[in-house]
Amino acid sequence: MTRRALITGITGQDGSYLAEHLLDQGYDVWGLVRGQANPHVSRLRKHVGDVKITQGDLLDQGSLISAVERVQPDEVYNLGAISYVPMSWQQAELTAEVTGMGVLRTLEAIRVVSGISSSRTPTSGQIRFYQASSSEMFGMVRETPQNERTPFHPRSPYGVAKTYGHFITQNYRESYGMFAVSGILFNHESPRRGAEFVTRKITLGVARIRLGLTTELRLGNIEARRDWGYAGDYARAMTMMLGHETPEDYVIGTGRTHTVRGLIELAFSSAGLTWQDHVVLDPSYTRPAEVDLLCADPKKAREQLGWEPRVSFEELVAMMVESDLRLLSRSSRPEDEPFSPDHW
């Protein structure tokens, strides 16, 4: 029989790539969205094919139970969140409710619909749950690279909320025997990344400068190091985790780090520009508490799942610059892009 998946956050970058991958695998794909006239759904369908939609909100327990009852999924992927880290300081309470408590509400919806009232051993017929955890949980890192056993020290309300979501997923697995896993994903980007994220801000800025729409790009800390990969590769890893015989958590990343400065150099160079002529450092873009270095150790995913990234960092940056040049050649408004940060 055709397997059925329910995705929260389907109108975001990760949700769109995951939906594409699952459709290619022959799944019946449903997306959870807020509001009956959500403008992001029509944009999603232009790029992602035959996705069905059901109403629900990570802030509303009843709506999640109704959605799971209606869809009757084999797999639930919780990607919905307030995912822009700087915004989490401005809306800390909402971030906690959506990014943290939203995980609990989704797990509870699965537990209630499945009729689980006490501990039991996972069975092949139960709903499998994936939680989108984040490398931001490591924050002030205790060791480098970071693996599944590295202690967490989050440095933002977003990271704290993600840490709660990670541990409550682990708790439901241990308390109720649910097939519930977390993917601790390191930074992953694509042409669909929201314009407020630094990678996309850089590639959009390069495209604007190359097309003569502006002359400068203002940035904050360019010495922070990140492990950047391609979002499509990471969506593939999510499905591999739920396809594994046992529910376990996995770190997903490339194992290579680059500074923001290095990303800038590569992006400007790919457009035939010199970054020093255009980049302006602006302290107002610096986070209240910075995360200086994140680097994944994906050994467990490689050995147990057989997962490997396919797109290199250099290919990713070139892909994003080329895409933004095409986008801005059609319109100078990045909001015309199909994906949005408002996707819980």
Secondary structure, DSSP 8 states (H G I E B T S, - for coil): ---EEEEETTTSHHHHHHHHHHHHTT-EEEEEESSTT-HHHHHHHHHH-S-EEEE--TT-HHHHHHHHHHH--SEEEE--S---HHHHHHTHHHHIIIIIIHHHHHHHHHHHHHT--S-----TTS-EEEEEEEGGGT-S-SSSSB-TTS-----SHHHHHHHHHHHHHHHHHHHH---EEEEEE--EE-TTS-TTSHHHHHHHHHHHHHTTS-S-EEES----EE--EEHHHHHHHHHHHHHSSS---EEE--S--EEHHHHHHHHHHHTT--GGGTEEE-GGGS-SS---B--B--HHIIIII-----S-HHHHHHHHHHHHHHHHHH-S-GGGSS--S---
